[in-house]
Amino acid sequence: MAKVMSGNYFEDFEIGQRLRHATPRTVTDGDVALYQALYGSRFAVTSGATFTAACGMERMPLDSLLVFHIVFGKTVPDVSINAVANLGYAGGVFGVPVFPGDTITATSEVIGLKENSNGKTGVVYVHSVGVNQRDEVVLDYNRWVMVNKRDQATPAPDPVVPKLPTSVPVDQLQVPWSLGGHAYDTALSGSPYLWDDYEVGEKIDHVDGNTIEEADHMMATRLYQNTAKVHFNQHTEGQGRNGRRIVYGGNIISFARALSFNGLGNALSIAAINGGSHTNPTFAGHTVYAWSEVLEKSAIPGHDDIGALRLRTVATKDQPCADFPYRGEDGKYLPSVVLDFDYTVLMPRR
């Protein structure tokens, strides 16, 4: 009898199905170093322990998106190993900080199913939660993914499309930082601009570009234990519609976040993922650029030292962002746009 697992196809999912994901993942200082090596992140609070201490934390935490990648990777073998593409996110809230030495596990619940009109694929909606070894939530979010069917003749289930939040209310944000009356050192942070200096509607071209190497995205895929065939297996993908492996969309989010340092250098951490879409595929050899727009600016109840900025960050491939590329006259994303990411960051106030 075969003892291997082929993963779930669209017809294997049911509304209310609960998935307990393997395997526990203990994070180390090596993960932190590899994250910086892969994306070039320069945010001070996840680069310098002394700077972190001045912002109210005894130890240097993992970057928010490193936590995201680890939790996401846990879900892949059960949710998206047979995916065509990961489509989007909503209602994501980061919980307690994660530190080297913590062990992360994850669970998911199927909250929506809808077969596509081609009868070959369907969209699966899941609510996933990552926790540490003390069962404290580190990330709670929703995502939806297009998954292949095993047998096109299998009858379609009744469609269920969940109503997901369009944003995370500011009073639901968790704030692990505390400046405690200490002056925030903008010279060491690398940017003079704080929460007070940004305006709703302001757009920022992050200027720099980062070319994705084949080795980069493959190392990241393995690092996060992401087993989706579209990212991992050139033998199968070489025979598919693209002829090559698609870069895992989380990589694009991390590249965009790292590029956003130039213009948003004092964004301490990501507190929420309000929404997001991977709008076009990205492949090794493409150069990623990014621009951001300030969507909302909110004071946080009980915090006069830190405020929240809701941002839209748009990433492009092989197109600089001086003219803020986004959608065409037909309302569709431009072919060069690969990510539309709506998220909330925490930033010091004056």
Salt bridges, closest charged atoms under 4 A:
ASP12 OD2 - ARG150 NH2 2.89
ASP31 OD1 - ARG25 NH2 3.04
ASP78 OD2 - HIS21 ND1 2.65
GLU109 OE1 - ARG18 NH1 3.58
GLU115 OE1 - LYS149 NZ 2.83
GLU136 OE1 - ARG134 NE 3.09
ASP140 OD1 - HIS127 NE2 2.67
ASP197 OD2 - ARG350 NH2 2.51
GLU214 OE2 - HIS217 NE2 2.69
GLU214 OE1 - ARG244 NH2 3.86
GLU214 OE2 - ARG245 NH2 3.58
GLU293 OE1 - ARG312 NH1 3.19
GLU296 OE2 - ARG310 NH1 2.95
ASP305 OD1 - HIS303 ND1 3.98
ASP340 OD1 - ARG312 NE 3.38
ASP342 OD2 - ARG310 NH2 2.55
